[in-house]
Amino acid sequence: MPEEIRIKPHHLVDIVMTLGAGQERYQPHPFGHALNTVAHRVLSDMGTLVQVELGADDICRPCLHNIQGMCDDNIDNSSRPRVPQSKRSWNLRLDRRWCRRLGLRRGDLLTVEEFFRLLRRRAGDIDDIYRELPPDNVASRAENLRRGLDKLLGPGI
């Protein structure tokens, strides 16, 4: 049996949103992170176990910006001044919000399907999770999240 995937909640949410936006395949990234391989595992087997991680996860592990478990990448926040410049700070902020919303804690273990069903039940209005982003960006994320979950789990109620 393959080892569980250590993953940040926002990475799983991003995979769903990207699927909802119509992208079903990922290409290797110049930074060397493992989004392409992890997304493939997540989307191809809903029984895969995922472990909630708030630090460097299996996507971050091979990235050139992962320096001893810490992301040293920065975000161009010139058009979004409320978003921290540190990608590590921004990601941790999002992951803590998603954990609160979904009732998860670091180390929790569940299947991909359980995570997606939990996400469908508890995501609700995501404005407060992405409150630093422009409303049209958040609305697009919410629609892509709904579409992605519908593709994965069938149409919601």
Helices and strands as residue ranges (DSSP letters): E 5-7, H 9-20, H 35-44, E 49-52, E 66-67, E 70-71, H 87-102, E 109-111, H 112-122, H 135-153
